[in-house]
Amino acid sequence: MTHEQLNADIAEYHGMVFRLAFSCMGNRFDADDVTQEVFIRLYRYKKTFSGDEHKKAFLIRVTVNICKDMQKSAWFKKRVPLDENIPASNTSGENENENEGILQEYINELKPKYRAVVFLHYYEGYSTSEIAKMLKTPESTITTRLSRARNYLKSQLISNKEVYCL
């Protein structure tokens, strides 16, 4: 892979990789580390991709795997998390921005396996079968994770009397 190809891939996929890493890791600093490692692995990858969807699936799979590896590490388990609020990127209105920010806070409270599925389904638009293939997990497991995440988010929004449509 040439530097020009890598730069083009970074320009195209950086946002997706970072958002997925952030949804799994829960903070910007770890997401930056994961994102950097993903593109290093892409650069070192010797095989050719059969198309853009194959490359995108590779990047998603590598991102999830790196996140899992980081979360298993002793360093990650012993650290103290930083409290960080990243506002939602919705610009259609201030009240909607506030609601999106509240929803994002609740999404960040989800376990990483649920956050990843929510991100891939709602933010990247993948179907449950596509997510199952990417994560090498049975489709029924993906459906269950998505359902549990929705139920958790709904209960949090209702219990805290937030107004938001799921």
Secondary structure, DSSP 8 states (H G I E B T S, - for coil): --HHHHHHHHHHHHHHHHHHHHHHHSSHHHHHHHHHHHHHHHHH--S--SSHHHHHHHHHHHHHHHHHHHHHSHHHHHS------------S-HHHHHHHHHHHHHHHHS-HHHHHHHIIIIIS---HHHHHHHHT--HHHHHHHHHHHHHHHHHHHHHTT-----
